[in-house]
């Protein structure tokens, strides 16, 4: 089970004696390990956003290739910028959050 809030951490410490012992011996590293185990959120809105950005990327790539092969011209700059923005958005959504190390 992923621990996301202080209440969940408190409940986990009451239920799991091994976790409690790890927190007592080295609280900083134990809590950092718990924080690293947090998964990517899996909500309906998150899925819809990822799917819609992915579809936009696919449409731009397929449409751009079709335009290039049918017309024989260069890919329009607007399609390049939309595709680049979609790739950046997906990377930002799917990459794990940075953890500051002191």
VMD Tcl script that builds the backbone (N, CA, C; Angstrom):
set m [mol new atoms 306]
animate dup $m
set s [atomselect $m all]
$s set {name element resname resid chain x y z} {
  {N N UNK 1 A 0.843 -1.183 0.000}
  {CA C UNK 1 A 0.000 0.000 0.000}
  {C C UNK 1 A 0.888 1.247 0.000}
  {N N UNK 2 A 0.593 2.163 -0.859}
  {CA C UNK 2 A 1.343 3.413 -0.932}
  {C C UNK 2 A 0.828 4.372 0.141}
  {N N UNK 3 A 1.753 4.997 0.810}
  {CA C UNK 3 A 1.407 5.962 1.852}
  {C C UNK 3 A 1.490 7.347 1.242}
  {N N UNK 4 A 0.365 8.077 1.252}
  {CA C UNK 4 A 0.325 9.397 0.623}
  {C C UNK 4 A 0.104 10.534 1.612}
  {N N UNK 5 A -0.449 10.247 2.779}
  {CA C UNK 5 A -0.744 11.303 3.740}
  {C C UNK 5 A -0.154 10.950 5.100}
  {N N UNK 6 A -0.142 11.936 5.983}
  {CA C UNK 6 A 0.350 11.683 7.341}
  {C C UNK 6 A -0.565 10.740 8.102}
  {N N UNK 7 A -1.852 10.806 7.835}
  {CA C UNK 7 A -2.790 9.867 8.494}
  {C C UNK 7 A -2.494 8.436 8.066}
  {N N UNK 8 A -2.228 8.240 6.775}
  {CA C UNK 8 A -1.887 6.897 6.298}
  {C C UNK 8 A -0.557 6.437 6.896}
  {N N UNK 9 A 0.394 7.356 7.048}
  {CA C UNK 9 A 1.669 7.013 7.676}
  {C C UNK 9 A 1.458 6.617 9.132}
  {N N UNK 10 A 0.630 7.352 9.833}
  {CA C UNK 10 A 0.340 7.033 11.230}
  {C C UNK 10 A -0.321 5.665 11.359}
  {N N UNK 11 A -1.278 5.389 10.495}
  {CA C UNK 11 A -1.951 4.085 10.537}
  {C C UNK 11 A -0.976 2.961 10.194}
  {N N UNK 12 A -0.102 3.196 9.218}
  {CA C UNK 12 A 0.876 2.177 8.838}
  {C C UNK 12 A 1.858 1.917 9.974}
  {N N UNK 13 A 2.257 2.965 10.683}
  {CA C UNK 13 A 3.173 2.790 11.813}
  {C C UNK 13 A 2.519 2.007 12.947}
  {N N UNK 14 A 1.227 2.187 13.155}
  {CA C UNK 14 A 0.523 1.440 14.195}
  {C C UNK 14 A 0.345 -0.025 13.809}
  {N N UNK 15 A 0.178 -0.289 12.522}
  {CA C UNK 15 A -0.093 -1.654 12.071}
  {C C UNK 15 A 1.157 -2.467 11.765}
  {N N UNK 16 A 2.243 -1.812 11.362}
  {CA C UNK 16 A 3.438 -2.510 10.893}
  {C C UNK 16 A 4.602 -2.250 11.841}
  {N N UNK 17 A 4.964 -3.265 12.633}
  {CA C UNK 17 A 6.055 -3.095 13.604}
  {C C UNK 17 A 7.412 -2.983 12.915}
  {N N UNK 18 A 7.563 -3.599 11.750}
  {CA C UNK 18 A 8.831 -3.494 11.012}
  {C C UNK 18 A 9.056 -2.064 10.535}
  {N N UNK 19 A 8.008 -1.462 10.010}
  {CA C UNK 19 A 8.106 -0.070 9.570}
  {C C UNK 19 A 8.394 0.841 10.759}
  {N N UNK 20 A 7.746 0.580 11.870}
  {CA C UNK 20 A 7.977 1.388 13.073}
  {C C UNK 20 A 9.426 1.281 13.523}
  {N N UNK 21 A 10.000 0.085 13.468}
  {CA C UNK 21 A 11.401 -0.096 13.871}
  {C C UNK 21 A 12.337 0.647 12.917}
  {N N UNK 22 A 12.043 0.602 11.604}
  {CA C UNK 22 A 12.879 1.329 10.646}
  {C C UNK 22 A 12.818 2.835 10.877}
  {N N UNK 23 A 11.622 3.350 11.180}
  {CA C UNK 23 A 11.477 4.787 11.420}
  {C C UNK 23 A 12.180 5.185 12.710}
  {N N UNK 24 A 12.156 4.316 13.716}
  {CA C UNK 24 A 12.830 4.630 14.980}
  {C C UNK 24 A 14.348 4.652 14.812}
  {N N UNK 25 A 14.890 3.738 14.017}
  {CA C UNK 25 A 16.351 3.690 13.877}
  {C C UNK 25 A 16.880 4.791 12.966}
  {N N UNK 26 A 16.205 5.020 11.842}
  {CA C UNK 26 A 16.650 6.052 10.901}
  {C C UNK 26 A 15.420 6.693 10.247}
  {N N UNK 27 A 14.836 7.700 10.909}
  {CA C UNK 27 A 13.575 8.254 10.409}
  {C C UNK 27 A 13.690 8.917 9.041}
  {N N UNK 28 A 14.803 9.584 8.778}
  {CA C UNK 28 A 14.933 10.316 7.513}
  {C C UNK 28 A 14.943 9.361 6.332}
  {N N UNK 29 A 15.792 8.355 6.369}
  {CA C UNK 29 A 15.866 7.439 5.229}
  {C C UNK 29 A 14.603 6.588 5.101}
  {N N UNK 30 A 13.969 6.234 6.214}
  {CA C UNK 30 A 12.734 5.447 6.150}
  {C C UNK 30 A 11.617 6.242 5.488}
  {N N UNK 31 A 11.492 7.505 5.837}
  {CA C UNK 31 A 10.433 8.327 5.247}
  {C C UNK 31 A 10.766 8.661 3.795}
  {N N UNK 32 A 12.049 8.848 3.472}
  {CA C UNK 32 A 12.432 9.072 2.070}
  {C C UNK 32 A 12.095 7.852 1.221}
  {N N UNK 33 A 12.306 6.654 1.774}
  {CA C UNK 33 A 11.979 5.436 1.038}
  {C C UNK 33 A 10.472 5.343 0.810}
  {N N UNK 34 A 9.679 5.708 1.800}
  {CA C UNK 34 A 8.227 5.707 1.651}
  {C C UNK 34 A 7.819 6.698 0.574}
  {N N UNK 35 A 8.444 7.867 0.558}
  {CA C UNK 35 A 8.110 8.887 -0.434}
  {C C UNK 35 A 8.464 8.435 -1.847}
  {N N UNK 36 A 9.534 7.683 -2.010}
  {CA C UNK 36 A 9.946 7.203 -3.326}
  {C C UNK 36 A 9.000 6.131 -3.865}
  {N N UNK 37 A 8.269 5.455 -2.994}
  {CA C UNK 37 A 7.371 4.381 -3.411}
  {C C UNK 37 A 6.016 4.894 -3.880}
  {N N UNK 38 A 5.782 6.190 -3.800}
  {CA C UNK 38 A 4.492 6.738 -4.197}
  {C C UNK 38 A 4.295 6.561 -5.704}
  {N N UNK 39 A 3.213 5.914 -6.112}
  {CA C UNK 39 A 2.997 5.671 -7.539}
  {C C UNK 39 A 2.465 6.898 -8.266}
  {N N UNK 40 A 2.464 6.812 -9.595}
  {CA C UNK 40 A 1.842 7.849 -10.410}
  {C C UNK 40 A 0.345 7.798 -10.131}
  {N N UNK 41 A -0.292 8.931 -9.930}
  {CA C UNK 41 A -1.722 8.902 -9.612}
  {C C UNK 41 A -2.520 8.228 -10.722}
  {N N UNK 42 A -3.540 7.475 -10.313}
  {CA C UNK 42 A -4.358 6.743 -11.271}
  {C C UNK 42 A -5.811 7.173 -11.098}
  {N N UNK 43 A -6.106 8.355 -11.590}
  {CA C UNK 43 A -7.466 8.863 -11.512}
  {C C UNK 43 A -8.048 8.950 -12.917}
  {N N UNK 44 A -9.343 9.090 -12.998}
  {CA C UNK 44 A -10.014 9.170 -14.291}
  {C C UNK 44 A -9.545 10.403 -15.055}
  {N N UNK 45 A -9.428 11.524 -14.367}
  {CA C UNK 45 A -8.996 12.760 -15.029}
  {C C UNK 45 A -7.570 12.606 -15.556}
  {N N UNK 46 A -6.703 12.021 -14.766}
  {CA C UNK 46 A -5.310 11.821 -15.178}
  {C C UNK 46 A -5.256 10.945 -16.424}
  {N N UNK 47 A -6.025 9.850 -16.427}
  {CA C UNK 47 A -6.058 8.967 -17.596}
  {C C UNK 47 A -6.580 9.692 -18.823}
  {N N UNK 48 A -7.641 10.468 -18.651}
  {CA C UNK 48 A -8.210 11.196 -19.784}
  {C C UNK 48 A -7.213 12.194 -20.368}
  {N N UNK 49 A -6.481 12.878 -19.510}
  {CA C UNK 49 A -5.493 13.849 -19.976}
  {C C UNK 49 A -4.376 13.148 -20.743}
  {N N UNK 50 A -3.863 12.048 -20.199}
  {CA C UNK 50 A -2.785 11.321 -20.868}
  {C C UNK 50 A -3.267 10.759 -22.203}
  {N N UNK 51 A -4.466 10.200 -22.231}
  {CA C UNK 51 A -5.003 9.641 -23.471}
  {C C UNK 51 A -5.222 10.733 -24.509}
  {N N UNK 52 A -5.788 11.862 -24.101}
  {CA C UNK 52 A -6.063 12.920 -25.072}
  {C C UNK 52 A -4.772 13.527 -25.626}
  {N N UNK 53 A -3.766 13.709 -24.789}
  {CA C UNK 53 A -2.490 14.238 -25.283}
  {C C UNK 53 A -1.817 13.210 -26.197}
  {N N UNK 54 A -1.897 11.935 -25.831}
  {CA C UNK 54 A -1.334 10.891 -26.686}
  {C C UNK 54 A -2.037 10.819 -28.035}
  {N N UNK 55 A -3.365 10.951 -28.037}
  {CA C UNK 55 A -4.107 10.955 -29.298}
  {C C UNK 55 A -3.755 12.179 -30.145}
  {N N UNK 56 A -3.606 13.321 -29.502}
  {CA C UNK 56 A -3.214 14.522 -30.238}
  {C C UNK 56 A -1.849 14.319 -30.894}
  {N N UNK 57 A -0.941 13.691 -30.175}
  {CA C UNK 57 A 0.388 13.421 -30.725}
  {C C UNK 57 A 0.299 12.471 -31.924}
  {N N UNK 58 A -0.498 11.416 -31.784}
  {CA C UNK 58 A -0.643 10.475 -32.897}
  {C C UNK 58 A -1.280 11.132 -34.123}
  {N N UNK 59 A -2.295 11.951 -33.902}
  {CA C UNK 59 A -2.961 12.630 -35.009}
  {C C UNK 59 A -1.987 13.568 -35.721}
  {N N UNK 60 A -1.184 14.287 -34.955}
  {CA C UNK 60 A -0.215 15.211 -35.554}
  {C C UNK 60 A 0.831 14.439 -36.361}
  {N N UNK 61 A 1.336 13.336 -35.816}
  {CA C UNK 61 A 2.361 12.566 -36.524}
  {C C UNK 61 A 1.789 11.951 -37.800}
  {N N UNK 62 A 0.637 11.297 -37.689}
  {CA C UNK 62 A 0.039 10.658 -38.865}
  {C C UNK 62 A -0.385 11.709 -39.893}
  {N N UNK 63 A -1.022 12.773 -39.438}
  {CA C UNK 63 A -1.433 13.840 -40.349}
  {C C UNK 63 A -0.248 14.523 -41.004}
  {N N UNK 64 A 0.794 14.739 -40.255}
  {CA C UNK 64 A 1.991 15.372 -40.810}
  {C C UNK 64 A 2.653 14.505 -41.865}
  {N N UNK 65 A 2.754 13.207 -41.567}
  {CA C UNK 65 A 3.332 12.300 -42.562}
  {C C UNK 65 A 2.467 12.233 -43.821}
  {N N UNK 66 A 1.151 12.224 -43.638}
  {CA C UNK 66 A 0.252 12.198 -44.795}
  {C C UNK 66 A 0.426 13.462 -45.638}
  {N N UNK 67 A 0.530 14.613 -44.993}
  {CA C UNK 67 A 0.726 15.858 -45.736}
  {C C UNK 67 A 2.045 15.861 -46.507}
  {N N UNK 68 A 3.077 15.358 -45.870}
  {CA C UNK 68 A 4.387 15.345 -46.518}
  {C C UNK 68 A 4.374 14.417 -47.732}
  {N N UNK 69 A 3.802 13.232 -47.587}
  {CA C UNK 69 A 3.810 12.275 -48.697}
  {C C UNK 69 A 2.836 12.655 -49.807}
  {N N UNK 70 A 1.702 13.254 -49.473}
  {CA C UNK 70 A 0.724 13.615 -50.495}
  {C C UNK 70 A 1.138 14.860 -51.276}
  {N N UNK 71 A 1.635 15.856 -50.575}
  {CA C UNK 71 A 1.966 17.129 -51.218}
  {C C UNK 71 A 3.433 17.235 -51.609}
  {N N UNK 72 A 4.274 16.448 -50.971}
  {CA C UNK 72 A 5.693 16.525 -51.268}
  {C C UNK 72 A 6.359 17.775 -50.710}
  {N N UNK 73 A 5.672 18.486 -49.838}
  {CA C UNK 73 A 6.232 19.704 -49.245}
  {C C UNK 73 A 6.759 19.409 -47.848}
  {N N UNK 74 A 7.394 20.431 -47.270}
  {CA C UNK 74 A 7.886 20.297 -45.901}
  {C C UNK 74 A 6.727 20.262 -44.916}
  {N N UNK 75 A 7.010 19.706 -43.744}
  {CA C UNK 75 A 6.030 19.642 -42.677}
  {C C UNK 75 A 5.786 21.053 -42.137}
  {N N UNK 76 A 4.529 21.465 -42.011}
  {CA C UNK 76 A 4.256 22.812 -41.495}
  {C C UNK 76 A 4.800 22.998 -40.070}
  {N N UNK 77 A 5.302 24.186 -39.808}
  {CA C UNK 77 A 5.899 24.489 -38.502}
  {C C UNK 77 A 4.890 24.365 -37.375}
  {N N UNK 78 A 3.619 24.633 -37.661}
  {CA C UNK 78 A 2.588 24.516 -36.625}
  {C C UNK 78 A 2.451 23.071 -36.157}
  {N N UNK 79 A 2.527 22.116 -37.086}
  {CA C UNK 79 A 2.437 20.708 -36.689}
  {C C UNK 79 A 3.658 20.269 -35.883}
  {N N UNK 80 A 4.807 20.789 -36.245}
  {CA C UNK 80 A 6.013 20.468 -35.483}
  {C C UNK 80 A 5.895 20.993 -34.054}
  {N N UNK 81 A 5.398 22.210 -33.908}
  {CA C UNK 81 A 5.289 22.785 -32.559}
  {C C UNK 81 A 4.209 22.079 -31.740}
  {N N UNK 82 A 3.102 21.691 -32.367}
  {CA C UNK 82 A 2.062 20.963 -31.631}
  {C C UNK 82 A 2.586 19.596 -31.192}
  {N N UNK 83 A 3.286 18.908 -32.089}
  {CA C UNK 83 A 3.868 17.613 -31.732}
  {C C UNK 83 A 4.901 17.725 -30.631}
  {N N UNK 84 A 5.731 18.740 -30.694}
  {CA C UNK 84 A 6.745 18.944 -29.652}
  {C C UNK 84 A 6.095 19.251 -28.306}
  {N N UNK 85 A 5.059 20.061 -28.326}
  {CA C UNK 85 A 4.352 20.387 -27.080}
  {C C UNK 85 A 3.680 19.151 -26.501}
  {N N UNK 86 A 3.106 18.302 -27.347}
  {CA C UNK 86 A 2.459 17.085 -26.858}
  {C C UNK 86 A 3.470 16.120 -26.247}
  {N N UNK 87 A 4.640 15.994 -26.874}
  {CA C UNK 87 A 5.689 15.135 -26.313}
  {C C UNK 87 A 6.154 15.683 -24.965}
  {N N UNK 88 A 6.345 16.987 -24.882}
  {CA C UNK 88 A 6.753 17.596 -23.611}
  {C C UNK 88 A 5.703 17.428 -22.532}
  {N N UNK 89 A 4.433 17.558 -22.903}
  {CA C UNK 89 A 3.354 17.397 -21.923}
  {C C UNK 89 A 3.300 15.966 -21.411}
  {N N UNK 90 A 3.413 14.990 -22.304}
  {CA C UNK 90 A 3.415 13.594 -21.861}
  {C C UNK 90 A 4.612 13.289 -20.973}
  {N N UNK 91 A 5.765 13.808 -21.339}
  {CA C UNK 91 A 6.951 13.585 -20.511}
  {C C UNK 91 A 6.782 14.201 -19.129}
  {N N UNK 92 A 6.190 15.384 -19.064}
  {CA C UNK 92 A 5.972 16.028 -17.778}
  {C C UNK 92 A 4.967 15.298 -16.920}
  {N N UNK 93 A 3.961 14.705 -17.537}
  {CA C UNK 93 A 2.949 13.977 -16.771}
  {C C UNK 93 A 3.438 12.614 -16.305}
  {N N UNK 94 A 4.222 11.942 -17.127}
  {CA C UNK 94 A 4.609 10.570 -16.813}
  {C C UNK 94 A 5.918 10.454 -16.051}
  {N N UNK 95 A 6.725 11.491 -16.058}
  {CA C UNK 95 A 7.989 11.443 -15.324}
  {C C UNK 95 A 7.725 11.570 -13.820}
  {N N UNK 96 A 8.487 10.841 -13.008}
  {CA C UNK 96 A 8.296 10.984 -11.567}
  {C C UNK 96 A 8.720 12.366 -11.079}
  {N N UNK 97 A 8.101 12.816 -10.022}
  {CA C UNK 97 A 8.436 14.116 -9.447}
  {C C UNK 97 A 9.851 14.078 -8.878}
  {N N UNK 98 A 10.594 15.154 -9.054}
  {CA C UNK 98 A 11.954 15.166 -8.506}
  {C C UNK 98 A 11.923 15.215 -6.975}
  {N N UNK 99 A 12.876 14.552 -6.385}
  {CA C UNK 99 A 13.004 14.536 -4.936}
  {C C UNK 99 A 14.276 15.291 -4.595}
  {N N UNK 100 A 14.152 16.318 -3.777}
  {CA C UNK 100 A 15.334 17.107 -3.441}
  {C C UNK 100 A 16.214 16.336 -2.459}
  {N N UNK 101 A 17.481 16.252 -2.769}
  {CA C UNK 101 A 18.453 15.581 -1.928}
  {C C UNK 101 A 19.343 16.647 -1.299}
  {N N UNK 102 A 19.518 16.590 -0.017}
  {CA C UNK 102 A 20.386 17.561 0.662}
  {C C UNK 102 A 21.708 16.941 0.995}
}
mol reanalyze $m
mol bondsrecalc $m
mol representation Tube
mol addrep $m
